[in-house]
Amino acid sequence: QMQLVESGGGLVEAGASLNLSCTASGRRIASYAMGWFRQVSDKEREFVAAIIWSGISTYYSDAVKGRFTISRDNAKNMIYLQMNNLQPEDTAVYYCAARRPMGSFYSASEYDSWGQGTQVTVSS
């Protein structure tokens, strides 16, 4: 069982940047595709970004493409989400997750290990 812990959230003004971190334990992340999702209140969890095991390929939602960057450090068992030019609509709880083998990158149901989330609030 993999445990994931997110950190780095906070309250910022529009246009600011934040860098989220996700630390894994229990298993090495090196063989897993990893993703970031976000959720607002009782809405469905929304795909943000994903990265394959090697880090060579990354995937983004249209809402964050060009502003957010996902990366990973397999030696440290960590993934990151650099968020630039944050906007009020980016306000959400952000979760990192490990994907099942061969699943879709974009669907939350294809991920079976989740962190507890970190709150990101962007004021206008």
Secondary structure, 3 states (H helix, E strand, C coil): CCEEEEECCEEEECCCCEEEEEEEECCCHHHCCEEEEEECCCCCCEEEEEECCCCCCEEECCCCCCCEEEEEECCCCEEEEEECCCCHHHCEEEEEEEECCCCCCCCHHHEEEECCCEEEEEEC
